[in-house]
Amino acid sequence: MDDPALWFEAACLGLLQGLTEFLPVSSSAHLRIAGLFLGSGKDPGAAFTAITQIGTEAAVLLYFRHDIARIAWAWLRSFRPGPQGKPGDVRMGWLVLLGTVPIVVLGLAFQHAIEHSLRNLYFTASTLLIFGVALGLADRFGAKVRKLEQLSLGHGLVLGLAQAMALIPGVSRSGGTITAGLMLGYTREAAARYSFLLAVPAVLGSGFYQLWKSWGQAGGIGLGPTLLATLIAFAVGYGVIVAFLKLVSSRSYLPFVLYRLILASCLFALLATGRIAPMS
């Protein structure tokens, strides 16, 4: 039987995953850092992070179930003769697939670096800082006039590249996509909604791949505790989606920008004083 301390650690990490996955603050960075201060004192690993993200993406599937089902059905119907689905839904299906290509290609090409060297905490602190500033500038100066229905193929690819940057802990999947969306002139809500839809195939694919590859291990935490973390991430993540979409429709991203800058500063300080090691 797994050590009870591992179950507690996994529960804490699952809670943290659910709280941070959809916010532009980088859930992978939070899990990377939090692991150092829990019982094992180690990085929970890229595999554990990817598997627990299945839980938060299940929350996306539940919340956006009508949109996802409509888009998927319209896209599938476009391949056969006869009545077609709404052109906008068919187009969105292609945009999501196009935007998924960069993260698949880069994820496979740089898999070893993603699971090892890019988890260096100096990288994490730097990306928290740099992309925090980028989010603040995009939110301040972005036109915020384009609707999701106006998303072009070129913009879909750019947003896909932005999502792929989140392979590095500290960037944030939602933060990278939202930042790019704001820079391209999309509204806060449009950028956020597309980031959720775009993440579904990439995160589920990565999560199930890591689950298969790490069966019985899950980054050293163990399969049972990892599944517990995934269930907690699902429950908490659903509530965060509801609150976050309401928030971004009327508020700026400034609180998240400030949080990223503070977290990056604290991380740099801990590294500089030797309180934590850049790799563990």
NUSENU-399578 format. One record per atom (N, C-alpha, C, CB): residue in three letters; x, y, z. Coordinates in steps of 0.1 Angstrom, whole numbers, plus 2048, in hexadecimal, padded with zeros to 3 digits. Glycine has a CB too. Layout:
// NUSENU-399578
AlaXYZ ...
This chain:
// NUSENU-399578
Met8087F4800 Met800800800 Met80980D800 Met7F680080C Asp8058177F9 Asp80C8237F9 Asp80D82A806 Asp80682D7EE Asp818831808 Asp81A838815 Asp80F843816 Asp82883F815 Pro808843822 Pro7FD84D824 Pro80285C821 Pro7F884D832 Ala80F85E823 Ala81486C821 Ala81386F812 Ala82386D825 Leu815865809 Leu8148677FB Leu80586B7F7 Leu81885B7F3 Trp7FC8647FD Trp7EE8687FA Trp7EB8767FE Trp7E485E802 Phe7F087A80A Phe7EE88880E Phe7F5892804 Phe7F388B81C Glu80188F800 Glu8098977F7 Glu8018987E9 Glu8178917F4 Ala7FC88C7E5 Ala7F588C7D8 Ala7E88957D9 Ala7F287E7D4 Ala7E18947E4 Ala7D589C7E6 Ala7D88AA7E6 Ala7CE8987F3 Cys7E38AF7EC Cys7E78BD7EC Cys7EA8C17DE Cys7F38BF7F5 Leu7F18B97D6 Leu7F58BC7C9 Leu7E98BD7BF Leu8008B37C4 Gly7E08B37C2 Gly7D38B37BA Gly7CB8C07BC Gly7CB8A77BD Leu7CB8C47C9 Leu7C48D17CC Leu7CA8DC7C5 Leu7C38D37DB Leu7D78DD7C5 Leu7DF8E87BF Leu7DD8E77B0 Leu7EE8E77C3 Gln7DD8DC7AA Gln7DB8DA79C Gln7CD8E0798 Gln7DC8CC798 Gly7C38DC79F Gly7B68E179C Gly7B48F079E Gly7AC8DA7A5 Leu7BB8F67A8 Leu7BA9047AA Leu7C290C7A0 Leu7C09077B8 Thr7CC90779A Thr7D590F791 Thr7D590C783 Thr7E390D796 Glu7CF90077E Glu7D08FC770 Glu7CA907767 Glu7C98EF76F Phe7BE90D76B Phe7B8916762 Phe7BB924764 Phe7A9914763 Leu7C292776E Leu7C7935771 Leu7D4937769 Leu7C8938780 Pro7D7943765 Pro7E494575E Pro7F0947767 Pro7E2952755 Val7F293C76F Val7FD93D779 Val806930778 Val7F793E787 Ser80292776F Ser80A91B76D Ser808910778 Ser81991E76C Ser800907776 Ser7FE8FC77F Ser80A8F3780 Ser7F18F377B Ser8118F1775 Ser81D8E8775 Ser8288EF77E Ser8228E6767 Ala8298FC77E Ala833903786 Ala82F901795 Ala834912783 His822902798 His81E9017A6 His8208F27AB His80F9047A7 Leu81D8E87A3 Leu8208DB7A7 Leu82F8D87A8 Leu81A8D179D Arg8378DE79F Arg8458DC7A0 Arg84B8E27AD Arg84C8E3794 Ile8468EE7B1 Ile84B8F47BD Ile8468EE7C9 Ile8479037BD Ala8388EB7C9 Ala8328E67D5 Ala8388D87D9 Ala8238E47D3 Gly83C8D07CF Gly8428C37D3 Gly84E8C47DC Gly8458BC7C6 Leu8558CF7DB Leu8618D07E3 Leu85E8D37F2 Leu8698DC7DE Phe8528D77F5 Phe84E8DB802 Phe8458D1809 Phe8488E9803 Leu8428C6801 Leu8398BC807 Leu8428B080C Leu82F8B77FC Gly83C8A5810 Gly84389A816 Gly84F89580F Gly83988F818 Ser84D892802 Ser85888C7FA Ser8648967F8 Ser8538877ED Gly8608A37F7 Gly86A8AD7F5 Gly8708AD7E7 Gly8758AC7FE Lys8688A77DD Lys86D8A57D0 Lys8638AB7C6 Lys8708967CD Asp8688AD7BA Asp8608B17AE Asp8568A57AB Asp8688B47A2 Pro8498A77AB Pro84089C7A8 Pro84289679A Pro8328A07AA Gly84889E791 Gly84B899784 Gly84189D779 Gly84C88B784 Ala84689D76D Ala83D8A1761 Ala83289775F Ala8458A2755 Ala83488A762 Ala82A880760 Ala81E88276A Ala830872763 Phe822884777 Phe817887781 Phe80F89377D Phe81D88978F Thr81689E778 Thr80F8AA774 Thr8058A7769 Thr8198B5771 Ala80A8A075F Ala80289D753 Ala7F6895756 Ala80B897748 Ile7F888B75F Ile7ED882762 Ile7E288A76A Ile7F287676B Thr7E6892774 Thr7DC89977C Thr7D58A4773 Thr7E38A0788 Gln7DB8A8768 Gln7D48B175F Gln7C88AA758 Gln7DE8B6755 Ile7C889D758 Ile7BC896753 Ile7B089A75B Ile7BE887753 Gly7B289B768 Gly7A789F770 Gly7A18AD76D Gly7AB89F77F Thr7AA8B776C Thr7A68C4769 Thr7A08C575B Thr7B18CE76A Glu7A58BD751 Glu79F8BD744 Glu7918B6744 Glu7A88B773A Ala78F8AD74D Ala7828A774E Ala7788B1753 Ala78289B758 Ala77D8BB75B Ala7748C675F Ala7708CF753 Ala77B8CE76A Val77A8D174A Val7778D873E Val76D8D1736 Val7848DB736 Leu76E8C4734 Leu7658BC72C Leu7578BD732 Leu7698AE72C Leu7568BD73F Leu7498BE746 Leu7438CC744 Leu74A8BB754 Tyr74B8D7746 Tyr7468E4746 Tyr7428E8738 Tyr7508EE74C Phe74B8E572E Phe7488E9720 Phe7428DD718 Phe7568ED71A Arg73C8D471E Arg7378C8718 Arg72E8CB70C Arg72F8BF722 His7258D570D His71C8D8702 His7248DE6F6 His7118E2706 Asp72D8E76F9 Asp7368ED6EE Asp73E8E36E8 Asp73E8F86F4 Ile7458DA6F0 Ile74E8D06EA Ile7478C66E2 Ile7568C96F6 Ala73B8C16E7 Ala7338B86DF Ala72E8BD6D2 Ala7278B36E8 Arg72A8CA6D2 Arg7258D16C6 Arg7308D26BC Arg71F8DE6CA Ile73C8D76C1 Ile7478D96B8 Ile74C8CB6B2 Ile7538E06BF Ala74D8C16BB Ala7528B46B6 Ala7498AE6AC Ala7548AB6C2 Trp73B8AF6AF Trp7328A96A6 Trp7318B0699 Trp7248A96AD Ala7328BD699 Ala7328C568C Ala73F8C2684 Ala7318D468F Trp74A8C068B Trp7568BD684 Trp7568AF67D Trp7628BE68D Leu7508A6684 Leu74F89867F Leu745897673 Leu74B88E68A Arg73A89F675 Arg73089F66A Arg7358A665D Arg7248A666F Ser7408AE65F Ser7458B5653 Ser74C8AC649 Ser74F8C0657 Phe74F89F64D Phe755896644 Phe74B88D63C Phe75E88D64C Arg73F88F63F Arg735886637 Arg72C88F630 Arg72E87D641 Pro72688A625 Pro71C89261D Pro70F894625 Pro71988B610 Gly70889E621 Gly6FB8A0628 Gly6FC8AC630 Gly6F7894630 Pro6F28AE63A Pro6F18B9643 Pro6FE8BB64B Pro6E58B864C Gln7038C764B Gln7108CA652 Gln70D8D165F Gln71A8D2649 Gly7168D1668 Gly7158D9674 Gly7178E7672 Gly71E8D467F Lys7168F067C Lys7198FE67A Lys727900675 Lys716906687 Pro72990866B Pro73790B666 Pro740910671 Pro73691565B Gly73B91867A Gly74491D685 Gly74991268E Gly73C92768D Asp740908691 Asp7448FD699 Asp74F8F4692 Asp7388F469D Val74C8F2685 Val7568EA67D Val7638F167D Val7518E866F Arg7638FD67B Arg76F90567B Arg777905688 Arg76C914677 Met76F906693 Met7759056A0 Met77C8F86A3 Met76B9086AB Gly7758ED69E Gly77B8E069F Gly7898DF698 Gly7728D5699 Trp78A8E568C Trp7978E5685 Trp7A18EE68C Trp7958EA677 Leu79C8F9692 Leu7A5902699 Leu7AB8FC6A5 Leu79E90F69D Val7A38F46AD Val7A88ED6B9 Val7B28E36B5 Val79C8E76C0 Leu7B08DB6AA Leu7B98D16A5 Leu7C68D86A0 Leu7B38C969A Leu7C58E3699 Leu7D18EA694 Leu7D98F06A0 Leu7CD8F668B Gly7D28F56AA Gly7D98FB6B5 Gly7E08F06BE Gly7D09036BD Thr7DC8E36BC Thr7E18D96C4 Thr7EE8D36BE Thr7D78CD6C5 Val7F08D66B1 Val7FC8D06AA Val8098D56B1 Val7FC8D469C Pro80B8E26B4 Pro8188E66BA Pro81C8DF6C7 Pro8188F56BC Ile8128DD6D0 Ile8168D76DD Ile8198C96DB Ile80A8D96E7 Val8138C26D1 Val8168B46CF Val8248B26C9 Val80B8AE6C5 Val8278BA6BF Val8348BA6B8 Val83F8BD6C2 Val8348C36AC Leu83D8C96C9 Leu8488CD6D2 Leu8498C46DE Leu8458DB6D6 Gly83D8BF6E3 Gly83E8B66EE Gly8458A96EB Gly82F8B36F2 Leu8448A46DF Leu84B8976DC Leu85A89B6D9 Leu8448916D0 Ala85C8A66D2 Ala86A8A96CE Ala8738AC6DB Ala86A8B56C5 Phe86D8B26E5 Phe8758B76F0 Phe8708B06FD Phe8738C66F2 Gln86B8A36FC Gln86689C707 Gln87089B712 Gln86288E703 His87D89770F His88789571A His8898A2721 His894890713 Ala88B8AD71A Ala88E8BA720 Ala8828BE729 Ala8918C5716 Ile8768BC724 Ile86A8C072B Ile8698B8739 Ile85D8BD723 Glu86D8AC739 Glu86C8A4745 Glu8788A574E Glu86B895741 His8838AC749 His88F8AD751 His8948BC752 His89A8A474B Ser89C8C0748 Ser8A38CD74A Ser89A8D974A Ser8AD8CE73E Leu88F8D8743 Leu8868E4744 Leu87E8E5751 Leu87C8E3738 Arg87F8DB759 Arg8798DC767 Arg8828E2771 Arg8758CE76B Asn88E8E876C Asn8978EF775 Asn88F8FB77A Asn8A38F476D Leu8908FE787 Leu88890978D Leu88C916789 Leu88990779C Tyr898918784 Tyr89C92577E Tyr894928772 Tyr8AC92577B Phe89291D769 Phe88991F75E Phe87B923762 Phe889912756 Thr87691C76D Thr86991E772 Thr86792C776 Thr86591477D Ala87093177F Ala87093F784 Ala870949779 Ala87B94178E Ser87994676F Ser87A950764 Ser86E95075B Ser88694C75B Thr868945758 Thr85B945750 Thr85094B758 Thr85893774B Leu84F949765 Leu84494F76D Leu84595E76C Leu84694B77C Leu85296376C Leu85497276C Leu85197775E Leu862975770 Ile858971754 Ile857976746 Ile848976741 Ile86096F73C Phe84296A742 Phe83496973D Phe82A970746 Phe83195A73C Gly82E973752 Gly82597B75A Gly82598A755 Gly82A97B769 Val83098F752 Val83199C74C Val82A99D73E Val8409A074A Ala82C992736 Ala826992729 Ala81699272B Ala82A985721 Leu81198A734 Leu80398A737 Leu7FE99873B Leu7FF980742 Gly80599F743 Gly8019AC748 Gly8019B673C Gly80B9B1752 Leu80B9B6734 Leu80C9BF728 Leu8009BC71E Leu8199BE721 Ala7FE9AF71C Ala7F39AB712 Ala7E69AF717 Ala7F499C710 Asp7E49AE724 Asp7D79B172A Asp7D59C172A Asp7D69AC739 Arg7E09C872C Arg7DF9D672D Arg7DD9DC71F Arg7EB9DC733 Phe7E49D7715 Phe7E59DE708 Phe7DD9D66FD Phe7F39E0704 Gly7D99CA6FF Gly7D19C36F5 Gly7C49C96F2 Gly7CE9B46FA Ala7C09C96E6 Ala7B39D06E1 Ala7A79CA6E8 Ala7B29CF6D2 Lys7A79BD6EA Lys79C9B66F0 Lys78E9B86E9 Lys79A9BA6FF Val78E9B76DC Val7829B96D4 Val77E9AD6CC Val7849C56CB Arg7879A46C9 Arg7849986C1 Arg77C98E6C9 Arg7919926BB Lys7729886C3 Lys76A97D6C9 Lys7709706C4 Lys75B97E6C5 Leu76C9656CC Leu7729586C8 Leu76E9546BA Leu76C94E6D3 Glu7629586B6 Glu75E9556A8 Glu76795B69D Glu74F9596A6 Gln76F9646A1 Gln77896B697 Gln785965696 Gln77997A69A Leu78895A69E Leu79595469E Leu79894E690 Leu7959486A9 Ser7A495268B Ser7A994E67E Ser7B2942680 Ser7B0959677 Leu7B593B674 Leu7BE930675 Leu7CC934679 Leu7BF929667 Gly7D193F674 Gly7DE944679 Gly7DE947688 Gly7E1951671 His7D494D68D His7D395069B His7D29436A3 His7C895969E Gly7CB93969E Gly7CA92D6A5 Gly7D79266A6 Gly7C092469D Leu7E092769C Leu7ED92169C Leu7F69286A6 Leu7F392168F Val7F59366A7 Val7FC93E6B0 Val7F993A6BE Val7FA94D6AE Leu7EC9386C1 Leu7E79356CE Leu7EC9276D2 Leu7D89366CF Gly7EC91E6C8 Gly7F19106CA Gly8009116CE Gly7EF9086BE Leu8089196C8 Leu81691B6CB Leu8179206D9 Leu81D9246C1 Ala80F9296DD Ala80F92F6EA Ala80C9246F5 Ala80593B6EC Gln80291C6F1 Gln7FF9116FB Gln80B9076FC Gln7F39096F6 Ala8129056F1 Ala81D8FC6F2 Ala8289016FB Ala8238FA6E4 Met82990E6FD Met833914706 Met83190F714 Met833923706 Ala82590A717 Ala822906725 Ala8288F8728 Ala813905727 Leu82F8F271E Leu8378E6721 Leu8428E972B Leu83D8E0714 Ile8458F672C Ile84F8FB736 Ile8488FF743 Ile858906731 Pro84A8F974E Pro8438FE75B Pro84690C75D Pro8488F5767 Gly83B914760 Gly83C922763 Gly83692A758 Gly84B926764 Val83492574C Val82E92D741 Val81F92E743 Val831926734 Ser818922746 Ser80A921748 Ser80391F73A Ser80492D74F Arg7FC914739 Arg7F491072D Arg7EA91B72A Arg7EE90372E Ser7E291E734 Ser7D7928732 Ser7DE936731 Ser7CD92873E Gly7E8939739 Gly7EE946739 Gly7F594972B Gly7F9947744 Gly7FC93F725 Gly802941719 Gly7F894370E Gly80B935715 Thr7ED93B70E Thr7E393D703 Thr7DB94A705 Thr7D9931704 Ile7D894D711 Ile7D0959714 Ile7D9966710 Ile7CC95A723 Thr7E6965714 Thr7EF970710 Thr7EF972701 Thr7FD96E716 Ala7F19686FA Ala7F29696EB Ala7E496E6E6 Ala7F595B6E5 Gly7D99696EB Gly7CC96D6E7 Gly7CA97C6E9 Gly7C19656EE Leu7CE9816F5 Leu7CC98F6F8 Leu7D59986EE Leu7D0992706 Met7E19936EC Met7EA99A6E3 Met7E499B6D4 Met7F89936E2 Leu7DD9916D1 Leu7D69906C3 Leu7C99986C3 Leu7D49826BF Gly7C599E6CF Gly7B99A66CF Gly7AD99F6D3 Gly7B79AC6C2 Tyr7AD9936D8 Tyr7A198C6DD Tyr79D9906EB Tyr7A397D6DC Thr79098F6EE Thr78B9936FB Thr791989705 Thr77C9936FB Arg79198D712 Arg79598471C Arg78E97771D Arg79498B72A Glu78097871B Glu77896C71C Glu77B963710 Glu76997071D Ala77C969704 Ala77F9616F8 Ala78C9596F9 Ala77F96A6EB Ala7969606FE Ala7A395A6FF Ala7A394F70A Ala7AE965703 Ala79C951715 Ala79B94771F Ala79393B71A Ala79494D72B Arg78893D714 Arg78093270F Arg787929705 Arg772937709 Tyr78E9306FC Tyr7969286F2 Tyr7A19216F8 Tyr79C9326E7 Ser7A8926703 Ser7B291F709 Ser7AD912710 Ser7B9928714 Phe7A1913715 Phe79B90771B Phe7988FC710 Phe78E90A722 Leu792900705 Leu78F8F76FA Leu79C8F16F4 Leu7878FE6EF Leu7A68FA6F2 Leu7B38F66EB Leu7BA8EB6F4 Leu7BB9026E9 Ala7B98ED701 Ala7C08E470A Ala7BB8D670A Ala7C08E9718 Val7AE8D3707 Val7A88C6709 Val7B08BB702 Val79A8C7703 Pro7B28BB6F4 Pro7B98B06EE Pro7C88AF6F2 Pro7B98B26DF Ala7CE8BA6F4 Ala7DD8BA6F8 Ala7DE8B4706 Ala7E38C76F7 Val7D78B9710 Val7D88B471D Val7D48A671F Val7D18BE727 Leu7C88A2719 Leu7C489571B Leu7CE88B714 Leu7B6893715 Gly7D388F708 Gly7DC886701 Gly7E988470A Gly7E088C6F4 Ser7EE88F70F Ser7FA88E717 Ser7F8887724 Ser7FF89C71A Gly7ED88972A Gly7EA883737 Gly7E8874735 Gly7DD88873D Phe7E186F72B Phe7DF86172A Phe7EC85A725 Phe7D385E720 Tyr7F486171D Tyr80185C719 Tyr80A85A725 Tyr80886570F Gln80A86372E Gln81386273A Gln80D858743 Gln814870741 Leu800856744 Leu7FA84C74C Leu7FE83E747 Leu7EA84E74C Trp7FD83C73A Trp801830735 Trp81082D737 Trp7FE82F725 Lys819837734 Lys827836736 Lys82C834744 Lys82E842730 Ser82483A74D Ser82983A75B Ser820831764 Ser829848761 Trp81982875E Trp80F81F766 Trp816819772 Trp80981475C Gly81081C77D Gly81681678A Gly82181F790 Gly81C809787 Gln82582A789 Gln82F83378E Gln82A841790 Gln83B833785 Ala825847785 Ala820855785 Ala82A85E78C Ala81385578C Gly83685E787 Gly84086878D Gly84586479A Gly83A87578D Gly84385879F Gly8488547AC Gly83E8557B7 Gly85485B7AF Ile83385B7B4 Ile82985E7BF Ile8208517C0 Ile82186A7BC Gly81E84A7B6 Gly81683E7B6 Gly8098407AF Gly81383A7C5 Leu8038357A9 Leu7F78377A1 Leu7EB83B7A9 Leu7F582979A Gly7E98347B5 Gly7DD8377BD Gly7DD8457C2 Gly7DD82E7CA Pro7E784B7C8 Pro7E88597CC Pro7E68627C0 Pro7F485C7D3 Thr7EC85E7B5 Thr7EB8677A9 Thr7DC8687A4 Thr7F486279E Leu7D585D7A4 Leu7C785D7A0 Leu7BF8657AA Leu7C284E7A0 Leu7C28647B7 Leu7BB86D7C1 Leu7BE87C7BD Leu7C086A7CF Ala7CA87F7BA Ala7CD88D7B7 Ala7C58917AA Ala7DC88F7B4 Thr7C48887A1 Thr7BC88B795 Thr7AE88E797 Thr7BE88078B Leu7A78867A0 Leu7998887A4 Leu7978957AB Leu79487C7AD Ile7A18997B4 Ile7A08A57BB Ile7A18B17B2 Ile7AA8A67C7 Ala7AB8AF7A8 Ala7AD8BA79E Ala7A08BC796 Ala7B98B6795 Phe7998B2793 Phe78D8B378B Phe7828BB793 Phe7878A5788 Ala7808B779F Ala7768BE7A7 Ala7798CD7A9 Ala7748B77B5 Val7858CF7AD Val7898DD7B0 Val78A8E57A3 Val7978DE7B7 Gly78F8DF798 Gly7908E678C Gly7838EA786 Gly7978DD782 Tyr7788E3788 Tyr76B8E6782 Tyr7678F4789 Tyr7618DB785 Gly7688F5796 Gly76490179D Gly76D90D798 Gly7668FF7AC Val77990B795 Val782915791 Val77E91A783 Val791911791 Ile77A91177A Ile77591576D Ile76A91F76E Ile771909764 Val76091B776 Val754924778 Val75893277D Val74A91D782 Ala760932787 Ala76493F78D Ala76D947783 Ala76B93D79A Phe77694077C Phe780947774 Phe77994E768 Phe78A93E76F Leu770947762 Leu76994D756 Leu76095975A Leu76094374F Lys75B959766 Lys75396476B Lys75C97076E Lys74B960778 Leu76896D773 Leu772977777 Leu77797E76B Leu77D97177F Val77B977760 Val78297D755 Val77898574C Val78997374D Ser76B98374E Ser76298B746 Ser76199974B Ser754984746 Ser76699C757 Ser7659A975C Ser7719AF763 Ser75A9AA766 Arg77B9A7765 Arg7879AB76C Arg7949A9764 Arg7899A477A Ser79E9B0767 Ser7AB9AE760 Ser7B39A3766 Ser7B39BC761 Tyr7BE9A0760 Tyr7C7995764 Tyr7D299A76E Tyr7CD98E758 Leu7D19A7772 Leu7DB9AC77A Leu7DE9A4787 Leu7D79BA77E Pro7D499F78E Pro7D899779A Pro7E098B797 Pro7CB9937A1 Phe7DE98578C Phe7E6979788 Phe7F497D784 Phe7DF97177C Val7F598977D Val80298E77A Val80A990786 Val80199B771 Leu805997790 Leu80C99A79C Leu80F98E7A4 Leu8039A37A5 Tyr8069847A4 Tyr8099777AB Tyr8159707A4 Tyr7FD96E7AA Arg815970797 Arg821969790 Arg82E970793 Arg81E96A781 Leu82E97E794 Leu83A985796 Leu83F9827A5 Leu838994794 Ile8369827AE Ile83997F7BC Ile83E9717BE Ile82D9817C5 Leu8389677B7 Leu83C9597B8 Leu84A9587B2 Leu8329507B1 Ala84C95E7A6 Ala85995D7A0 Ala8649637A9 Ala859964792 Ser86196E7AF Ser86B9757B8 Ser86E96C7C4 Ser8669827BD Cys8649667CA Cys86695D7D5 Cys86F9517D1 Cys8599587DB Leu86C94C7C5 Leu8739407C0 Leu8829437BE Leu86C93A7B4 Phe88494F7B7 Phe8929537B5 Phe8999557C3 Phe8929607AD Ala89295A7CD Ala89995C7DA Ala89C94F7E0 Ala88F9647E3 Leu8939457E0 Leu8959387E5 Leu8A19317DF Leu88992F7E5 Leu8A29337D1 Leu8AD92C7CA Leu8BA9337CD Leu8AA92D7BB Ala8BA9407CE Ala8C69487D1 Ala8CC9457DE Ala8C49577CF Thr8C39437E8 Thr8C89407F6 Thr8CA9317F8 Thr8BD945800 Gly8C89297EF Gly8CA91B7F0 Gly8C09137F8 Gly8D79197F7 Arg8B591A7FA Arg8AA913802 Arg8A49077FA Arg89F91D806 Ile8A49097ED Ile89F8FE7E4 Ile8A98FC7D9 Ile8919017DF Ala8AA8F07D3 Ala8B38EE7C8 Ala8AC8EF7BB Ala8B98DF7C9 Pro8B28F37B1 Pro8AC8F57A4 Pro8A68E879E Pro8B58FC79A Met8AD8DD7A1 Met8A88D079C Met8A88C77A8 Met8B28CA791 Ser89D8BE7A8 Ser89C8B47B3 Ser8978A77AE Ser8938BA7BE 
